Amino acid sequence: MKEHWTSLASLMGVLAFLTSILHTLFPPELRLVFLGLIRRLTRNFLSSYAYFDITEIDGVSTNELYSAVQLYLSKSAAISAGCGTRLSLTRPVNSSAFTYTLSNNDRVDDCFQGKPVVWEHVVVPRQNGGSFSWRPLPDEKRGFTLRIRKKDRAALLPKYLDHIMETAAEIRRRSQDRLLYTNTRGGGMDPRGHPWESVPFKHPSTFDTLAMDPTRKEEIMADLCAFANGKLFYEKAGRAWKRGYLLYGPPGTGKSSMIAAMANFLRYDVYDLELTEVHTNSELRKLLMKTTSKSIIVIEDIDCSLNLSNRNPARKKPIPLNEPPVPEMRPNAVGMDDALTKSITLSGLLNFTDGLWSCCGNERIFVFTTNHIEKLDPALLRSGRMDMHIFLSYCSFPALKILMRNYLGIEEHEFDNGILSDLEEAIGEAEITPADVSEILIKNRCLKKCEAVIKSLEALKCRANKSKVIGNVAVKTKGSEEDQEEEEQEKRALESPKEAKGTMVGCIGKEEKGE
């Protein structure tokens, strides 16, 4: 036994001597090259796997694929990670959800189209090496290593990477808070060169809380779902992936709440376009080009924003020959009114919604609101610009039940049948908007449920009586006007024979005198 230990010690001494000789003869750089060559030969000829490195920083710019892989793995890491896998929890800026990421130098398995892949998160200290950089680099080099079987390479790449990018974009859109944009005053640019200013979009309106007929509500939700899932359909049909909605009706009927519900339902950003701040058609196109996909572009009160009812400009009056021609004023001339310098036209707005420039982005919805649809040009109302017309009228009985559930916490089965019939009759005669009903319910929300319902019913009956009185006065006024018009017509009919007779007598007298 003693001889074996002696032989082992001699062998270790020989290995130590050879190692010292190798370190002396071969510098560290040469050894690294040699080891890398051996590793590469082993992977190419002896290994059945292919490896791909995705670094966090590519040169001086951030690698977009790295962040996409990080988000993609956050979706499946918590499900597919083994018991020995450590996960890191993160919450990005402007995000309302937590995401899982791989810890340093850990790995996770994934599967795409039945083919297994392995992801490893590689983190190593960064060696500065005295290189110059315009910006400070992190102390660690981070990256992902993708391992797939060589025989699956053609089937997985680039389809698998495209799938990762699309999934990451969807996760990013659903996790981040939505934004509400407005165009900057006077068409200016922010420090990043964008003409839009944004704030977080926190409107709580949803289709569940929207006071509207449930059947009509289901139709709108189904249309929105068909649009959001219609990418292949629009490509096959050869149409731009966009849709237009027109919301019209009296003020206070929930047009703004409908827009917020649409944005929360689809999780889209909202661009509130103020047309009065847009001076030219070119500026309008630039605003459209700076909007993102998966967004809702809103133009509220389009009938009040600009005079778009007449597509043709007023013709100039002919100048008399004896008057000298008036010199034509050029735009931006000194003393010229600001309204005259604005050259945005109906044609520019039509091209904005349904022209060549409207297809510079995908999955966008145009929403127009108006209180007077009769003032709009028919060219704006046609399909392709305003595909779906949604009329928001006075509060109906189904909408009243939704509002009472929202403000008073009363479900339909808690009502007495007699109260329900009284409410239905009162809301039908009141002709009141959902905004006015909401104000009544807000005033009574601190009372008990039964008292709040009674007080609200009394207010609705009072409003119904006022509507009846106003209607009767209008009918009487209309009847008196019609009676006065009939009397005036009778007077004109009685006076017309006398005038005709006097005219005939005058003519006869002139003939007798030989005139």
Summary of the structure (lengths in Angstrom):
residues: 515
radius of gyration: 38.0
end to end distance: 164.0
largest distance: 168.9
contacts: 1322
relative contact order: 0.07
helix: 51%
strand: 17%
